[in-house]
Structure formats: C-alpha cells, structure tokens
Amino acid sequence: MKLLILNGPNLNLLGIREPEKYGNKSFEDYFSELQFKFRNIELSYDQTNIEGELIDMIQEARKDFDGIILNAAAYTHTSVGVGDAVAAINIPVVEVHISNTFSREEFRHKSYISPNAKGVVLGFGLQSYDLAIQSFLNEGQDENE
C-alpha cells in the first residue's frame, strides 16, 4: 500500500509554531517515526504553503498512491478548489487536523474537504496521522469478520 501525506500552509513550522497547540516536534521528525512504525506501508510526504501546488499534488497523487492523508490546514476552511480536487480524484482521502478545529474559531468549523473525504480525524495532536493510517489498514477487516 502506498499512502501520501500532504500538509498545507504553515505546517512546515511544526515544532516552533504555537507549541502549546501543535507540540514541539517537527513534522519531518514525526514522519520518520511514522515510517518506522508502519514499515509495511510505503509512506511519502510533501508540504506546501501554496494553494495551487496543493491542488496539483492531490491531482497527481491519484496516479501513484492508494490514498491520501490530507491536512490542508487553513485551506480546509477557505478553498473550494482543494475541496473540488478531493472530489475529482478516485482514491480515498482522509482529512486530518492536529487540533480540534471545533474548539477553535467559528470559521474553522466548516470544511470544504469533509464532504468528499473517506473520514476525518482531528484533535489528537500528531497522533491524528497515525489514526488516519490505521483507517487504511483496517479497510476490509470488518468484511472478513
């Protein structure tokens, strides 16, 4: 299985940006831990602060990956284009947020991604990514039970 983790704007600053909200670990360090923990999955990672690049990455991923774990950050709440890109591809997308967006500002309560996502994981810190990966691993297990 090949999964792509895509992070949107300002997530390149994890570890230094608002550590009380996002923790003090860089995503690169955390990604190394994920790769070790999920050795049976081919994990890739990319990040951009540019909306159009994020849309391009989502569109391209459909060619090479079995699924996307997407933390579009602020674009989740503002970008119809990112939401449309998720709707346009034929691979599952799990929307992820480090913080609980519903405990934050009102504008963060709306997602343009959720209506076309396989699922949403939020509020568990970086562990939200672990849970999203688990959702791909658990697919089909219910059918076998």
C-alpha positions in Angstrom: 0.0 0.0 0.0 1.2 3.5 -0.9 0.0 6.5 1.0 0.8 10.1 0.6 0.7 12.6 3.5 0.0 16.1 2.3 0.3 19.1 4.6 -0.8 22.6 3.8 0.2 26.1 4.8 2.3 26.8 7.9 2.7 23.1 8.8 6.3 23.4 7.8 6.7 25.3 11.1 5.6 22.5 13.3 7.8 22.3 16.3 8.2 26.0 16.5 4.8 27.4 15.7 2.4 27.7 18.7 3.8 24.6 20.5 1.0 24.8 23.1 -1.4 24.0 20.2 0.8 21.9 17.9 3.5 20.4 20.1 7.3 20.8 19.8 8.2 18.2 17.3 8.9 18.9 13.6 6.8 17.0 11.1 10.0 15.7 9.5 11.0 14.0 12.8 7.5 12.7 13.3 7.3 11.4 9.7 10.5 9.3 10.4 8.7 7.8 13.3 5.7 7.0 11.2 7.9 5.3 8.5 9.4 3.2 11.2 6.1 2.3 12.9 4.4 1.5 9.6 7.2 -0.3 7.7 4.7 -2.4 5.8 3.4 0.7 4.0 5.1 2.9 1.5 4.7 6.4 3.0 5.5 9.6 1.2 5.2 13.1 2.5 5.0 16.6 1.0 4.1 20.1 2.2 3.3 23.4 0.5 2.2 26.8 1.5 0.7 27.4 -2.0 -2.9 26.5 -2.7 -2.4 25.7 -6.4 0.5 23.4 -5.6 -1.6 21.5 -3.1 -4.3 21.0 -5.7 -1.7 19.8 -8.2 -0.3 17.4 -5.6 -3.8 16.0 -4.9 -4.4 15.5 -8.6 -1.0 13.9 -9.3 -1.4 11.5 -6.3 -4.2 9.6 -8.0 -1.7 8.2 -10.4 0.7 6.7 -7.9 -0.9 6.3 -4.5 -3.7 4.2 -2.9 -4.8 7.0 -0.7 -4.0 10.5 0.7 -3.9 11.7 4.3 -4.6 15.4 3.9 -4.0 18.2 6.4 -4.9 21.2 4.2 -4.6 23.4 7.3 -6.3 26.8 6.7 -7.2 25.8 3.1 -9.6 23.3 4.6 -11.9 26.2 5.6 -11.3 28.5 2.7 -10.5 26.6 -0.5 -13.3 25.4 -2.7 -10.5 24.4 -5.2 -8.9 22.0 -2.7 -12.3 20.5 -1.9 -13.0 20.1 -5.7 -9.7 18.4 -6.2 -10.5 15.9 -3.5 -13.9 15.3 -5.1 -12.3 14.8 -8.5 -9.9 12.0 -7.7 -10.7 8.3 -7.5 -8.6 7.4 -4.4 -9.7 7.8 -0.8 -8.7 10.9 1.2 -8.7 11.1 5.0 -8.8 14.7 6.3 -6.6 15.2 9.3 -6.1 18.1 11.8 -3.8 18.2 14.7 -6.0 20.4 16.8 -9.7 20.1 17.4 -11.0 22.6 14.9 -14.4 22.7 16.5 -12.9 24.1 19.7 -11.3 27.0 17.8 -12.6 30.0 15.8 -16.0 29.7 14.2 -14.6 29.8 10.6 -12.6 26.6 11.3 -15.9 24.7 11.8 -16.5 24.5 8.1 -14.6 22.1 5.8 -14.6 22.1 2.0 -12.8 18.7 2.2 -15.1 16.7 4.5 -18.0 16.1 2.2 -15.7 14.1 -0.2 -13.4 12.6 2.4 -13.4 9.0 3.4 -13.2 10.2 7.0 -12.0 12.9 9.3 -9.5 12.7 12.2 -8.9 15.7 14.4 -7.9 16.8 17.8 -5.4 14.1 18.7 -2.2 16.0 18.0 0.2 14.4 15.7 -1.4 11.0 16.6 -4.2 12.1 14.2 -1.9 10.9 11.4 -1.4 7.5 13.0 -5.2 7.1 13.3 -5.6 8.1 9.6 -3.1 5.5 8.5 -4.8 2.9 10.7 -8.1 3.6 8.9 -6.4 2.5 5.6 -5.0 -0.7 7.3 -8.4 -1.5 8.8 -10.2 -1.4 5.5 -11.7 -4.7 4.6 -11.2 -6.2 8.1 -14.8 -5.6 9.0 -15.8 -7.6 5.9 -13.7 -10.5 7.0 -15.1 -10.7 10.5 
